[in-house]
Amino acid sequence: MIPITVIGACGRMGKEIIKLIAVDNQLCLAGAIDTEMAKGFGYDAGINSGIDKLGINISNHLTNAIPDSEVIIDFSSPHAVLNNTKTAIEGNCSTVIGTTGFSEEVRSEIESLAASNGKIVMAPNMSIGVNLLFLLCRRAAEILDNDFDIEVVEMHHNQKQDAPSGTAEQLGRILAEQRNLSYANDTKHGRFGLVGERTSNEIGIHSIRGGDVVGDHQVIFAADGERFELVHKASSRTTFAKGAIRAAKFIVDAKPGIYDMQQVLGL
């Protein structure tokens, strides 16, 4: 069995992942980590996730859980992900990172950790459907020329902390790359006031928040006389949790390096 520690165990994603680990005969829960302020901290991870008792209490001591783990699955926070990854790699533990919202500097440091013999899957979205969306957007951007303006719209629940979503950001990066644009300089995150005419050298990204929406992403290619759209809508977090489990099984047998879900899924 593969022993796994879940970071962000009290969160929505953490609970879903713990539920899946509990019913998978290839896996076992080795640790459940969250902050002391998290609702459910100190409780049994299974009971807190709405299932039977698992005998693992939620703590904030990652270093204590690492020796008993082969993989950590991290859905914590942008400011914690780098230290979590360092701790895992120092303990010879593979890492699956689903946390989003961290900076380019943190991303670069994580990539450096993988280059120094770490084993990491890092993906803004673990869903099979969303990763197919990434693939299709890349292909569509190759086929549709600069006569097609590109806009990305994402909607999530009203508790989401970061904007744009990590998925929308990845879509923007893919589209910018295909258009030979700079994601940092050529994306427009919402528009307000007299912004002037839209240029062909920009990609719009827009964030909407409300209710309990799990995650909707729409990519629009708009030209004179026609519009082409790609849409993915998630109605359950289970789809992301299943992807994280699949990534954990993949990274155990992988060579050192950094991987994304495209590679995990064989896309």
SEMARGU-852811 format. One line per field, with one value per residue (C-alpha): x, y, z. Coordinates in Angstrom, 2 decimals, padded with zeros to 5 digits. Layout:
<pts>
u [X,...]
v [Y,...]
w [Z,...]
</pts>
This chain:
<pts>
u [000.00,001.06,000.98,-000.15,-000.20,-002.83,-002.01,-005.07,-006.98,-009.74,-010.45,-013.00,-010.46,-008.61,-011.79,-012.61,-009.12,-009.25,-012.57,-011.02,-007.90,-010.08,-011.79,-008.74,-007.05,-003.77,-003.56,-003.60,-003.69,-000.40,-000.98,-003.48,-002.12,-003.72,-003.37,-004.53,-007.13,-008.79,-012.23,-011.74,-008.13,-007.31,-010.19,-009.89,-009.39,-012.00,-014.72,-013.95,-014.36,-017.74,-016.66,-015.61,-012.76,-009.32,-007.12,-005.23,-005.81,-005.38,-002.22,000.19,003.33,004.27,007.77,006.24,004.13,006.84,008.76,005.58,004.64,005.65,003.62,002.16,-000.85,-000.83,-003.98,-002.93,-002.14,000.21,002.46,002.88,003.43,007.15,008.09,005.84,007.59,011.04,010.09,008.76,011.82,014.20,012.29,012.58,008.84,007.16,004.80,001.55,000.81,-002.75,-002.35,-002.70,-002.16,001.57,004.09,006.43,009.33,007.78,007.05,010.70,011.93,009.67,011.03,014.56,013.67,012.51,015.74,017.71,016.26,012.73,009.65,006.78,003.46,002.35,-000.95,-003.48,-006.29,-006.35,-009.52,-009.30,-011.79,-009.87,-006.62,-008.38,-009.50,-005.84,-005.00,-007.91,-007.18,-003.60,-004.80,-007.51,-005.01,-002.76,-005.55,-007.36,-005.26,-005.06,-008.44,-009.87,-009.78,-009.31,-011.10,-011.15,-013.97,-013.93,-016.48,-016.01,-017.74,-017.73,-015.13,-012.32,-009.27,-007.27,-008.19,-007.87,-008.15,-005.05,-006.85,-007.64,-004.04,-002.80,-005.21,-003.82,-000.26,-001.07,-002.87,-000.16,002.50,000.64,000.20,003.85,002.66,003.79,001.37,002.70,002.46,-000.28,-003.13,-005.87,-007.43,-010.83,-011.46,-012.70,-013.10,-011.97,-009.53,-009.64,-010.08,-009.16,-005.92,-005.14,-002.12,-004.02,-005.85,-008.65,-009.11,-012.16,-013.08,-016.61,-017.42,-020.72,-022.65,-021.28,-019.94,-017.22,-015.53,-016.60,-014.14,-014.99,-012.51,-013.90,-012.35,-014.28,-013.88,-016.04,-019.02,-018.33,-017.42,-015.88,-016.12,-014.68,-016.36,-015.73,-018.01,-017.23,-020.18,-018.25,-014.84,-014.58,-013.30,-010.32,-009.73,-009.67,-007.05,-004.91,-005.08,-004.08,-001.15,-000.03,000.02,001.92,004.65,005.63,007.15,008.27,011.85,012.94,011.61,008.56,005.42,002.00,-001.36,-000.94,001.93,000.09,-002.87,-000.75,-002.06]
v [000.00,003.57,005.67,009.23,012.41,014.99,018.65,020.85,017.97,020.18,021.85,020.83,019.15,017.54,015.87,014.52,013.07,011.43,009.79,008.30,007.09,005.30,003.14,002.48,-000.84,000.45,003.39,004.25,007.52,008.15,011.74,014.60,018.11,021.53,024.70,024.98,027.53,025.09,023.80,020.14,020.46,017.74,015.52,012.12,012.73,010.16,011.44,015.04,014.01,012.42,008.76,006.16,006.72,006.22,006.51,009.55,012.84,016.12,017.90,020.60,018.45,017.56,016.46,013.77,012.39,012.35,009.24,007.15,008.53,007.91,010.79,014.05,015.58,019.32,021.43,023.99,027.67,029.64,030.76,027.21,025.15,025.80,024.82,021.77,020.67,021.21,019.18,016.35,016.19,016.32,013.30,011.46,011.81,012.45,015.41,016.18,019.91,021.05,024.37,027.45,031.19,031.19,033.49,032.90,032.92,030.07,028.18,028.52,027.31,024.27,023.49,023.77,021.31,018.83,019.33,018.43,014.90,015.70,013.90,016.34,016.51,020.15,021.00,023.81,021.36,017.58,016.97,014.79,017.07,020.25,018.72,017.80,021.45,022.51,020.24,021.43,025.09,024.65,023.04,025.65,028.49,026.83,026.64,029.95,032.94,036.47,037.32,035.50,037.41,035.19,035.68,033.38,033.49,031.53,031.26,029.76,029.71,032.78,031.33,031.03,033.03,033.56,035.16,034.26,030.57,028.48,026.79,030.11,031.18,027.97,028.48,031.99,030.68,028.08,030.58,033.21,030.69,029.67,033.33,034.19,036.58,037.18,035.97,038.56,041.50,040.66,039.33,041.74,040.79,042.38,045.76,049.00,052.53,053.92,051.18,051.83,049.35,045.75,044.82,041.47,041.11,040.55,037.77,038.70,036.81,037.45,036.08,035.69,034.63,033.48,030.76,027.25,026.92,024.25,025.54,026.74,027.69,029.12,029.95,032.15,032.59,035.46,036.74,038.81,036.65,033.65,032.57,029.31,028.35,025.61,025.09,022.88,022.79,020.86,019.93,017.93,018.16,014.40,014.74,016.77,014.39,011.40,013.18,013.86,010.16,009.20,011.62,010.12,006.61,007.91,009.81,006.89,005.00,008.04,009.18,012.36,015.49,017.71,016.50,017.90,016.18,016.00,013.58,011.74,011.18,010.35,013.31]
w [000.00,-000.64,002.56,001.87,003.94,003.02,003.67,003.91,005.47,006.87,003.55,000.96,-001.28,001.61,002.84,-000.61,-001.00,002.43,001.51,-001.63,000.18,002.72,000.05,-002.16,-001.38,-002.86,-000.46,003.23,005.14,006.94,008.03,007.95,008.25,008.66,010.72,014.31,013.20,010.79,011.69,012.56,013.72,016.26,015.19,013.54,009.80,008.81,011.10,010.09,006.44,007.09,007.06,009.63,012.07,010.46,013.55,012.20,013.98,012.11,013.30,012.16,012.46,008.88,009.89,012.13,009.28,006.58,007.83,007.49,004.05,000.45,-000.99,000.25,-001.47,-000.84,-001.07,001.50,000.86,-001.42,001.43,002.80,-000.34,-000.76,002.81,002.57,-000.61,000.90,003.97,001.81,-000.43,002.55,003.89,000.55,-000.01,-003.38,-003.72,-005.49,-005.48,-006.15,-004.34,-006.56,-006.24,-005.47,-007.15,-010.08,-007.62,-005.63,-008.85,-009.90,-006.50,-006.69,-010.15,-008.74,-005.98,-008.60,-010.54,-007.41,-007.24,-006.12,-007.48,-007.97,-009.78,-009.94,-011.61,-011.19,-011.90,-011.48,-013.50,-016.60,-018.37,-017.61,-018.82,-022.04,-022.16,-021.91,-024.84,-027.00,-026.28,-027.40,-030.62,-031.22,-030.73,-033.31,-035.88,-035.29,-036.32,-034.89,-036.42,-033.40,-030.11,-027.06,-023.75,-020.70,-018.14,-014.88,-012.08,-008.62,-005.23,-003.01,-000.62,-003.17,-002.12,-005.34,-008.66,-011.40,-010.67,-011.20,-014.09,-015.80,-015.29,-016.93,-019.82,-020.21,-020.24,-022.88,-025.09,-024.70,-025.62,-028.78,-029.78,-029.01,-026.31,-022.73,-020.09,-017.64,-020.04,-022.53,-020.38,-019.29,-015.97,-016.29,-017.86,-016.32,-017.60,-020.94,-021.85,-025.59,-028.40,-027.81,-029.57,-031.16,-028.87,-025.65,-023.86,-021.50,-018.23,-016.08,-012.64,-011.29,-007.73,-006.27,-004.48,-004.33,-007.90,-007.91,-011.05,-014.51,-017.27,-020.67,-023.44,-026.22,-029.66,-031.28,-034.85,-037.18,-038.07,-035.83,-032.33,-031.12,-027.44,-025.24,-021.88,-018.86,-015.82,-012.65,-010.44,-007.82,-006.19,-006.43,-010.00,-008.75,-005.85,-008.22,-010.30,-007.22,-006.28,-009.81,-009.62,-006.30,-007.78,-010.82,-008.96,-006.70,-009.64,-011.66,-012.11,-010.28,-011.96,-012.21,-013.98,-014.85,-015.22,-018.99,-018.35,-015.59,-017.91,-020.94,-022.95]
</pts>
